[in-house]
Amino acid sequence: MFLSVFDMFKVGVGPSSSHTMGPMVAAARFLDRLRAAPFHAHGLRASLHGSLAFTGVGHATDRATILGLAGFTPEDYDQDRADAAMAEIAETRRVAPEGLGTLVFDPKTDLRFDYEHALPGHANGMRLMATDRQGDVILSEVYYSVGGGFVLTEAELESGKDTDHGPAVPYPFHNAAQMLEMAQSSGLSIAAMKRRNELARKPVAELDGGLKRIWQVMSDCIDRGLEADGRLPGGLNVPRRARAIHEALLAEQGRNLTAPHVINDWMSTFAMAVNEENAAMGQVVTAPTNGAAGVVPAVIRYWLDFVPGATRTRVPEFLLTAAAIGGLVKYNASISGAEAGCQAEVGSASAMAAAGLCAVMGGSPEQIENAAEIALEHHLGMTCDPVKGLVQVPCIERNGLGAVKAVSAASLALRGDGSHLVPLDACIETMRQTGRDMSEKYKETSLGGLAVNVPNC
């Protein structure tokens, strides 16, 4: 099993990796199919199903699909250019993706939210279609956005999740038990094994440059969030809070009477800054998803700013360790809120951050595995119930608390010798089972929980 660190950490656009980035990626893949087709299409259509329909407007799924069919991708997304394109498409009822000419597409009639018919493969399903001049469908493909910006066609999903056909990697661990066995037999850290796996697929300069960019985008996102003010879009009228809290924390620095627990406010503020940027459709890094994008960068920033001996040169070690844990969760359970609730998003992110922090603070592979387990265990059962379908309430604060839990989990693990009762593999399997048994109301549909109990929403 191989999931790259750049699969777990993708540069993209808010507010949702599964509901915004995923549909945009699916549209790009469909356009590639059209470019390779022996015929010329006249128009395009799209239908959104399951969670993509129920919370699609709040997650900007409609906008992402339209822009994707116009040729936009998450990696090179530009807000001003996108706004101009949306206005032009609404007026002309046409899209003009590169290499395909001008295609008929009226957002009001050719993009449909299908609340009645869920697609069988995953809660986040969409169907993209190309039509001829008579309006008949000449090409159709079903795509599933399975979390973290990952997209699979219907055939890919049915073929199974272990579809990696790249070069062999030296440490192909499928679960935490194998990971620990390989670490013990090789004498390598989890990050070192992950690095060697990555180098089996890409040159060292590409790996190191990519890791540097991932942290730079994360750090820049924190900084933008700490400087921005105003209210978030979407209709809830939620004010940005990170800047004001950060300014208050800066004013309190150096006071002898500051309570020790205020360090939690720093961690929460870093995380909230990221997720406020995400809610405003800014540039973020999936970690492993957009909805949980604040946890890992907040813990890294906490470590760099407050822990003696921390240095930026070890951030790659943090990211590689975190990616190894995130890959295990994705492979053996899920990182999709629509599939398993928020335990799969913030819970996974907290486990990844706990593992990364434990690693850079000198933890053994056993202690790192323990840290990830503690963090994930104490998110089990967490529902995904965004108010009005927006990635704002409770998502923004939830990232702050996920960061606090990650640091606590790493600290507890470092106080032990790595031996513990509940293995990480058992915790991941429990999360999978819990997600399977969870009511659909609590899995990113906004049909239950806070989404229906907050007044005037």
C-alpha positions in Angstrom: 0.0 0.0 0.0 1.4 3.4 -1.0 -0.2 6.8 -0.5 2.1 9.6 -1.1 2.7 12.4 1.3 1.4 14.6 -1.5 -1.8 12.6 -1.6 -2.5 13.3 2.0 -1.3 17.0 1.8 -2.7 18.6 -1.4 -2.7 22.4 -2.1 -6.2 23.3 -3.0 -9.1 25.7 -2.4 -11.8 25.9 0.3 -14.2 25.2 1.7 -14.2 21.4 1.3 -11.8 18.9 -0.2 -14.6 16.4 -0.9 -17.3 18.8 -1.9 -15.3 21.5 -3.6 -11.9 20.1 -4.7 -13.2 16.7 -5.5 -15.9 17.8 -8.0 -13.5 20.2 -9.6 -11.0 17.3 -10.0 -13.8 15.1 -11.4 -14.7 17.7 -13.9 -11.1 18.0 -15.1 -10.9 14.2 -15.5 -14.1 14.2 -17.5 -12.8 17.0 -19.8 -9.7 14.8 -20.4 -12.0 11.9 -21.5 -13.8 14.3 -23.9 -10.5 15.4 -25.3 -9.6 11.8 -26.0 -13.0 10.9 -27.5 -13.3 10.5 -31.3 -16.4 12.8 -31.4 -17.1 16.4 -30.6 -19.5 17.2 -27.9 -22.0 20.1 -28.1 -23.0 20.5 -24.4 -22.4 19.4 -20.9 -24.6 18.4 -17.9 -24.0 17.4 -14.3 -26.0 15.9 -11.5 -25.0 15.9 -7.8 -26.2 13.1 -5.5 -26.2 12.2 -1.8 -24.2 14.5 0.4 -23.0 16.5 -2.6 -26.6 17.4 -3.2 -27.7 18.0 0.4 -24.8 20.2 1.4 -23.6 21.2 -2.0 -24.6 24.8 -2.0 -23.1 25.5 1.4 -19.9 23.7 0.3 -19.8 25.6 -3.1 -20.1 22.2 -4.9 -22.2 23.9 -7.7 -19.6 26.6 -8.2 -16.7 24.0 -8.1 -18.4 21.8 -10.7 -19.1 24.7 -13.0 -15.6 26.0 -12.8 -14.2 22.5 -13.2 -16.1 22.1 -16.4 -14.7 25.4 -17.5 -11.2 24.1 -17.0 -10.3 25.3 -13.5 -8.3 23.0 -11.2 -7.6 23.3 -7.5 -3.9 23.6 -7.9 -4.0 26.8 -10.0 -7.2 28.2 -8.7 -7.4 32.0 -8.8 -10.3 33.7 -7.0 -10.6 36.8 -9.2 -10.3 34.8 -12.4 -12.9 32.3 -11.1 -15.4 35.1 -10.2 -15.1 36.6 -13.7 -15.6 33.2 -15.3 -18.7 32.5 -13.2 -20.2 35.8 -14.3 -19.4 35.1 -18.0 -20.8 31.5 -17.8 -24.1 32.8 -16.2 -24.5 35.4 -19.0 -23.5 33.3 -22.0 -24.6 29.8 -20.8 -21.4 28.5 -22.3 -18.1 27.1 -21.1 -14.9 27.0 -23.1 -12.4 24.5 -21.6 -9.0 24.3 -23.4 -8.9 22.0 -26.4 -12.7 21.5 -26.5 -14.0 24.7 -28.0 -17.2 26.3 -26.7 -19.8 24.0 -25.1 -23.3 24.7 -24.1 -23.8 24.7 -20.3 -26.5 26.6 -18.5 -25.9 26.4 -14.8 -29.6 26.9 -14.1 -30.8 23.9 -16.1 -27.7 21.7 -16.8 -26.5 21.4 -13.2 -29.0 19.4 -11.1 -29.1 18.7 -7.3 -30.7 15.2 -7.1 -31.9 14.8 -3.5 -33.9 11.7 -4.3 -31.4 9.3 -5.9 -28.2 8.5 -4.0 -25.5 6.7 -6.1 -24.5 3.3 -4.7 -20.8 3.6 -4.4 -20.3 6.5 -1.9 -22.3 9.3 -0.3 -20.4 11.9 -2.5 -21.5 10.9 -6.0 -21.8 12.9 -9.2 -22.6 12.1 -12.8 -21.1 14.2 -15.6 -22.5 14.0 -19.1 -21.7 15.2 -22.6 -24.5 15.8 -25.1 -24.8 16.2 -28.9 -26.7 18.9 -30.7 -30.1 17.2 -30.1 -29.4 17.1 -26.3 -28.8 13.3 -26.2 -26.1 12.0 -23.9 -23.1 10.7 -25.8 -20.7 10.2 -22.9 -21.4 9.7 -19.2 -19.3 9.0 -16.2 -20.0 8.6 -12.5 -17.4 10.0 -10.1 -17.1 9.6 -6.4 -15.4 12.2 -4.2 -14.1 9.9 -1.4 -12.5 12.5 0.9 -9.4 14.6 0.9 -9.7 15.6 -2.7 -9.4 11.9 -3.9 -11.7 11.1 -6.8 -12.6 7.6 -8.2 -14.7 6.6 -11.2 -17.4 4.1 -10.6 -15.2 1.4 -12.2 -12.2 2.4 -10.1 -14.2 2.2 -6.9 -15.6 -1.2 -7.8 -12.1 -2.6 -8.6 -11.0 -2.1 -5.0 -8.9 0.4 -3.1 -5.5 -1.3 -3.5 -5.0 -0.2 -7.1 -1.5 1.1 -6.9 0.5 -0.1 -9.8 3.6 2.1 -9.4 7.2 0.9 -8.7 7.6 -1.2 -5.6 8.4 0.7 -2.4 10.8 -0.7 0.3 8.4 -0.4 3.2 4.9 -1.3 2.0 3.1 -1.3 5.4 -0.7 -1.7 5.2 -1.4 -1.3 8.8 0.2 0.0 12.0 1.3 -3.5 13.1 3.3 -3.9 9.9 4.7 -0.4 10.2 6.0 -1.1 13.7 7.5 -4.5 12.6 9.3 -2.8 9.7 10.6 0.0 11.9 12.0 -2.5 14.4 13.6 -4.8 11.8 15.1 -1.9 9.8 16.0 0.4 12.7 14.5 3.3 10.8 12.0 5.8 12.1 8.5 6.0 10.6 9.5 9.2 8.8 12.6 7.6 7.4 10.7 4.6 6.0 8.1 7.0 4.5 10.8 9.1 2.9 12.4 6.0 1.3 9.0 5.0 0.0 8.6 8.4 -1.5 12.0 8.3 -3.1 11.1 5.1 -4.8 8.6 7.1 -6.8 10.2 10.6 -7.2 13.6 12.3 -7.2 14.9 13.8 -3.9 14.7 17.4 -5.2 11.0 16.9 -6.0 10.3 15.4 -2.6 12.1 18.0 -0.6 10.8 20.9 -2.7 7.3 19.6 -2.4 7.5 19.2 1.4 8.9 22.7 1.7 6.0 24.1 -0.4 3.4 22.2 1.7 4.6 23.8 4.9 4.9 27.3 3.2 1.3 27.2 2.0 0.2 26.0 5.5 2.2 28.7 7.2 1.0 31.4 4.8 -2.6 30.3 5.4 -2.2 30.8 9.1 -0.7 34.2 8.6 -3.5 35.3 6.3 -6.1 34.1 8.7 -4.5 35.9 11.6 -4.6 39.2 9.6 -8.1 38.9 8.1 -11.2 40.5 9.6 -14.9 40.7 8.7 -17.6 38.0 8.4 -17.5 34.7 6.5 -19.6 34.2 3.4 -22.6 31.9 3.2 -25.4 33.5 5.2 -24.7 32.5 8.8 -23.0 35.9 9.4 -20.2 34.2 11.3 -17.5 36.7 12.3 -13.8 35.9 11.9 -12.3 35.5 15.4 -8.7 34.5 14.9 -7.3 38.0 14.4 -8.9 39.4 17.5 -7.9 36.4 19.7 -4.4 36.6 18.3 -4.1 40.3 19.0 -5.3 39.7 22.6 -2.8 36.9 23.1 0.0 39.1 21.8 -1.0 41.8 24.2 -0.9 39.4 27.1 2.6 38.0 26.4 5.1 38.6 29.1 2.5 39.0 31.9 3.4 37.0 34.9 -0.2 36.3 35.7 -1.1 34.6 32.4 -2.6 31.2 33.1 -0.7 28.2 31.7 -3.9 27.0 29.9 -3.7 30.0 27.6 -1.3 27.9 25.4 -4.5 26.1 24.3 -5.8 29.4 23.0 -2.7 29.8 20.8 -3.1 26.4 19.3 -6.8 26.9 18.7 -6.3 30.4 17.2 -3.7 29.0 14.7 -6.2 26.3 13.7 -9.1 28.7 13.5 -7.1 31.0 11.3 -6.7 28.2 8.7 -10.3 27.2 8.8 -11.6 30.7 8.5 -9.5 31.0 5.4 -11.0 27.7 4.2 -14.5 28.9 4.8 -13.7 32.0 2.8 -12.7 29.8 -0.1 -9.0 30.6 0.3 -6.0 28.5 -0.5 -5.4 25.7 2.0 -3.7 22.3 2.3 -5.8 19.2 2.8 -4.6 17.7 6.0 -6.1 15.2 5.3 -9.2 17.2 4.3 -10.2 20.8 4.0 -12.7 20.5 6.8 -9.8 19.4 9.1 -7.1 21.5 7.4 -6.2 23.6 10.5 -5.1 20.8 12.9 -1.7 19.8 11.5 -0.5 23.3 10.7 -1.6 24.6 14.1 0.4 21.9 15.9 3.4 22.6 13.7 3.2 26.3 14.4 2.8 25.6 18.1 5.8 23.4 18.1 8.0 25.9 16.2 6.9 28.9 18.3 6.7 27.5 21.7 8.8 24.3 22.1 12.5 24.7 22.9 14.7 23.2 20.2 12.1 23.2 17.5 13.5 24.0 14.0 12.0 24.3 10.6 14.5 21.8 9.2 12.5 19.0 11.0 9.1 20.0 9.6 9.5 17.4 6.8 9.9 14.7 9.4 6.6 15.9 11.0 4.8 15.9 7.7 6.1 12.4 6.6 5.2 10.9 9.9 1.7 12.5 9.8 1.2 11.3 6.2 2.1 7.7 7.1 -0.6 7.7 9.8 -3.1 9.4 7.6 -2.5 6.9 4.9 -3.3 4.0 7.3 -6.6 5.7 8.3 -7.6 6.3 4.7 -6.7 2.8 3.5 -8.3 0.9 6.4 -11.2 3.2 7.2 -12.0 6.6 5.8 -11.1 10.3 5.9 -14.5 11.3 4.5 -17.1 13.1 6.7 -19.8 12.0 4.3 -18.8 8.4 4.8 -17.9 8.2 8.5 -18.6 11.6 10.2 -16.2 14.1 11.5 -14.3 11.4 13.4 -12.9 10.6 9.9 -11.8 14.2 9.3 -10.8 16.0 12.5 -10.2 12.7 14.2 -7.8 11.6 11.5 -6.1 15.0 11.4 -5.6 15.0 15.2 -4.1 11.5 15.0 -1.7 12.7 12.2 -0.7 15.8 14.1 -0.2 13.8 17.4 2.1 11.4 15.5 4.1 14.2 13.8 4.6 16.1 17.1 5.6 12.9 18.9 8.2 12.2 16.2 9.9 15.6 16.2 10.0 15.5 20.0 12.0 12.3 20.0 9.3 9.7 20.2 10.0 6.1 19.3 7.8 4.4 16.6 5.8 2.7 19.4 5.2 6.1 21.1 4.2 7.6 17.8 1.7 4.9 17.2 0.4 5.3 20.7 0.1 9.1 20.2 -2.0 8.6 17.0 -4.2 6.1 18.8 -4.9 8.3 21.7 -5.9 11.2 19.5 -8.1 9.2 17.2 -9.7 7.2 20.1 -11.0 10.4 21.7 -12.7 11.5 18.5 -14.6 8.3 18.0 -18.3 8.8 17.3 -17.9 12.5 16.3 -20.7 13.5 13.9 -20.4 15.8 10.9 -23.4 18.1 11.1 -22.4 21.5 9.6 -25.0 24.2 10.1 -26.6 25.3 6.8 -24.1 22.9 5.0 -21.3 25.4 5.6 -17.8 24.5 6.8 -18.0 27.0 9.6 -20.1 25.8 12.6 -18.9 23.6 14.3 -16.0 23.0 12.0 -13.8 26.0 12.7 -13.7 25.6 16.5 -13.5 21.8 16.1 -10.2 22.2 14.4 -8.9 24.1 17.4 -9.9 21.4 19.8 -8.5 18.8 17.5 -5.1 20.5 17.7 -5.3 20.7 21.5 -6.1 17.0 21.7 -3.2 16.2 19.4 -0.7 17.9 21.6 -2.1 16.3 24.7 -2.0 12.9 23.0 1.6 13.3 22.0 2.6 14.5 25.5 0.8 11.5 27.1 2.5 9.0 24.7 5.9 10.5 25.4 5.3 10.0 29.1 5.1 6.2 28.4 7.3 3.6 26.8 4.9 3.0 23.8 3.1 0.0 25.3 -0.6 0.4 25.5 -3.9 -1.6 25.6 -5.6 -0.4 22.4 -3.6 -0.8 19.2 -4.0 1.9 16.5 -5.2 -0.7 14.1 -8.1 -1.6 16.5 -8.9 2.1 16.9 -9.0 2.6 13.1 -11.2 -0.4 12.6 -13.5 0.9 15.4 -13.8 4.2 13.6 -14.7 2.4 10.4 -17.4 0.3 12.1 -18.7 3.4 13.9 -19.0 5.3 10.6 -20.8 2.4 9.0 -23.3 2.3 11.8 -23.8 6.1 12.1 -27.1 7.5 10.9 -26.8 9.3 7.5 -28.3 12.3 9.3 -24.9 12.8 11.0 -22.7 12.3 8.0 -22.3 15.6 6.2 -25.9 15.9 5.1 -27.0 18.7 7.5 -30.1 16.7 8.2 -29.4 16.2 11.9 -27.5 17.4 15.0 -26.5 21.0 15.2 -27.6 21.5 11.6 -31.2 21.3 12.6 -31.1 22.4 16.2 -29.4 25.8 15.8 -32.2 28.5 15.7 -32.9 30.4 12.4 -30.7 28.1 10.3 
